[in-house]
């Protein structure tokens, strides 16, 4: 029995070694890269009740991007993907819906509110023109860039955590919350090869029906990693 098991083990080992020596088919080489924007969301000119916390208010962009070389100093980079925004509110506020299905901010009373967060997901098309002061061959080296971004909202939900008596609870609500269906903005970048720092400012209003007429400007700062 031991001899049989030994022969089987040698056969499996030999097959594995031979498999490593066989030429494997080449993987397809897509003419582009995955790109990740990781940043913080900040409101400009926001009212006190809409004030956000820095850490819970973050932004994540996941894109497929392809550089189109125009000459030795310029490259056009169109992308397509998703922008995922999170806003953590600092005050004891939450989205509430009245009898006319209108959304508004209101203070959550009678509970120990521990977290109030709004999450929005957009399908996006960012684009930018990169300038390389030193001539570039394949888009490597130091660059600065300007461009824009357009997007369509595909999902939105709120999440609150609170304490009721001795119980910790969490509620989620999914709706449009009076948000705009589309957004557009401008962006700037500065970086080296596969890493850059970016700044985005959205020129469109966040809300189609702003709570109490408050419609702050959203801007995002962060870092990008490209080439995965």
C-alpha positions in Angstrom: 0.0 0.0 0.0 2.8 2.4 0.9 4.5 1.6 -2.5 1.3 2.5 -4.3 0.9 5.7 -2.4 4.5 6.6 -3.1 4.1 6.0 -6.9 1.0 8.1 -6.9 2.8 10.9 -5.1 5.7 10.8 -7.5 3.4 10.9 -10.5 1.6 13.9 -9.1 4.9 15.7 -8.4 6.3 14.9 -11.8 3.1 16.1 -13.5 3.3 19.4 -11.6 6.9 19.9 -12.6 6.2 19.2 -16.2 3.3 21.6 -16.2 5.6 24.4 -15.1 7.8 23.8 -18.1 5.0 23.9 -20.7 4.6 27.2 -22.4 1.6 29.0 -21.1 -0.6 31.1 -23.4 0.0 34.8 -23.2 -2.5 36.8 -21.2 -4.3 39.5 -23.1 -2.7 42.9 -22.9 -5.4 45.5 -22.5 -4.4 49.0 -23.7 -5.2 50.7 -20.4 -5.0 50.7 -16.6 -7.1 50.5 -13.5 -7.0 53.8 -11.6 -8.0 54.5 -8.0 -8.8 58.0 -6.5 -8.8 57.9 -2.7 -9.7 61.2 -1.0 -11.6 63.3 1.5 -14.9 65.1 0.8 -15.3 68.7 2.0 -18.2 71.1 1.8 -17.6 74.7 1.0 -20.1 77.3 2.4 -22.2 74.6 4.2 -24.6 75.6 6.9 -23.9 74.6 10.5 -26.5 71.8 10.5 -24.9 70.2 7.4 -21.4 70.3 8.8 -19.5 67.0 8.2 -16.8 65.1 9.9 -13.5 64.8 8.1 -12.7 61.1 8.6 -16.1 59.5 7.8 -16.5 61.8 4.7 -14.4 60.1 2.1 -14.3 59.5 -1.6 -13.4 56.5 -3.7 -13.1 56.5 -7.5 -12.5 53.3 -9.4 -11.8 53.8 -13.1 -10.5 52.2 -16.3 -8.3 54.7 -18.0 -6.4 54.8 -21.2 -3.7 57.4 -22.2 -3.7 58.7 -25.7 -0.4 60.3 -26.6 -0.7 63.5 -28.6 3.0 64.4 -28.8 6.1 64.2 -26.6 4.6 66.6 -24.0 0.9 66.1 -24.1 -1.4 63.1 -23.3 -5.2 62.9 -23.2 -6.5 60.5 -20.5 -10.2 59.6 -20.8 -11.6 57.2 -18.1 -14.8 55.5 -17.2 -15.9 54.0 -13.8 -17.6 54.8 -10.5 -17.4 57.5 -8.0 -18.4 56.5 -4.4 -19.0 59.4 -2.0 -19.5 59.2 1.8 -20.6 62.1 4.0 -20.5 61.7 7.8 -22.6 64.5 9.5 -21.2 66.0 12.7 -24.5 67.1 14.2 -27.4 65.0 15.4 -29.2 65.2 12.0 -30.7 62.7 9.6 -32.8 62.8 6.5 -36.5 62.6 7.2 -39.4 62.3 4.8 -42.6 64.2 5.4 -46.2 63.4 4.3 -45.6 65.0 0.9 -42.5 62.8 0.3 -40.2 65.8 0.7 -36.8 65.2 2.3 -35.3 67.4 4.9 -32.7 67.4 7.6 -34.1 67.1 11.1 -32.6 66.4 14.5 -33.0 62.9 15.8 -34.6 63.2 19.2 -35.0 60.7 22.0 -32.0 58.6 20.9 -28.3 58.6 21.4 -27.2 59.1 17.8 -23.7 57.7 17.2 -23.4 58.0 13.4 -25.3 59.6 10.6 -24.0 59.0 7.1 -25.1 59.7 3.5 -23.6 57.5 0.7 -23.9 58.3 -3.0 -22.6 56.3 -6.0 -22.2 57.8 -9.5 -21.3 56.3 -12.9 -18.6 58.7 -14.1 -16.6 59.7 -17.1 -13.5 61.7 -16.0 -11.1 63.1 -18.6 -7.9 65.1 -18.4 -5.1 66.6 -20.5 -1.6 65.9 -19.0 1.4 68.1 -19.7 4.9 66.6 -19.3 7.6 69.4 -19.0 10.2 66.8 -19.9 9.5 64.7 -23.0 7.7 61.5 -22.3 7.6 58.2 -24.1 4.9 56.2 -22.5 3.3 58.7 -20.1 6.0 58.3 -17.5 7.7 61.1 -15.6 6.5 64.3 -13.9 3.2 65.8 -15.1 0.5 68.3 -14.3 -3.0 67.9 -15.6 -6.3 69.7 -15.9 -9.7 68.2 -16.9 -13.2 67.6 -15.9 -15.7 64.9 -14.8 -19.3 64.2 -15.5 -21.5 61.6 -13.7 -24.9 60.2 -13.2 -26.3 59.1 -9.8 -27.1 55.4 -9.7 -27.5 54.8 -5.9 -28.0 56.7 -2.7 -28.7 55.6 0.9 -28.4 56.8 4.5 -27.2 54.9 7.5 -27.6 55.8 11.1 -26.4 54.1 14.3 -28.0 55.0 17.5 -28.6 53.6 21.0 -32.1 53.0 22.3 -32.0 52.2 25.9 -29.4 49.4 26.2 -29.7 48.3 22.6 -27.4 49.4 19.7 -29.3 49.8 16.5 -28.7 50.6 12.9 -31.1 51.8 10.2 -30.6 52.1 6.5 -32.8 54.1 4.0 -32.6 54.0 0.3 -34.1 56.8 -1.8 -33.1 59.8 -3.9 -33.1 62.2 -0.9 -33.7 65.2 -3.3 -30.3 64.7 -4.8 -29.4 65.8 -8.3 -29.4 62.9 -10.9 -26.3 64.3 -12.6 -23.2 66.1 -11.6 -20.2 67.8 -13.3 -17.0 69.4 -12.2 -13.4 70.2 -12.9 -10.2 68.5 -11.7 -6.5 69.1 -11.5 -3.6 66.7 -10.9 0.1 66.8 -10.2 2.2 63.6 -10.0 5.0 61.3 -11.1 4.4 58.2 -13.1 1.7 56.0 -11.4 1.0 58.3 -8.4 -0.5 61.7 -8.4 -2.4 64.1 -6.1 -5.7 65.5 -7.2 -8.2 68.2 -6.5 -11.8 68.0 -7.7 -14.5 70.7 -7.4 -18.1 70.0 -8.6 -19.8 72.9 -10.2 -23.2 71.3 -10.2 -25.4 71.5 -7.1 -25.6 68.4 -4.9 -29.3 68.6 -4.2 -32.1 69.1 -6.7 -34.3 70.1 -3.7 -31.9 71.4 -1.1 -32.9 71.1 2.6 -33.8 74.6 3.8 -32.3 76.0 0.6 -28.8 75.0 1.6 -26.7 73.7 -1.3 -23.0 73.7 -0.5 -20.2 73.2 -3.0 -18.5 69.9 -2.9 -14.7 69.5 -3.4 -12.4 66.5 -3.0 -8.7 66.2 -2.4 -6.7 63.0 -2.4 -4.2 60.7 -3.9 -4.4 58.5 -7.0 -2.8 55.1 -7.8 -2.7 53.9 -11.4 -1.3 50.9 -13.2 -2.9 47.8 -11.6 
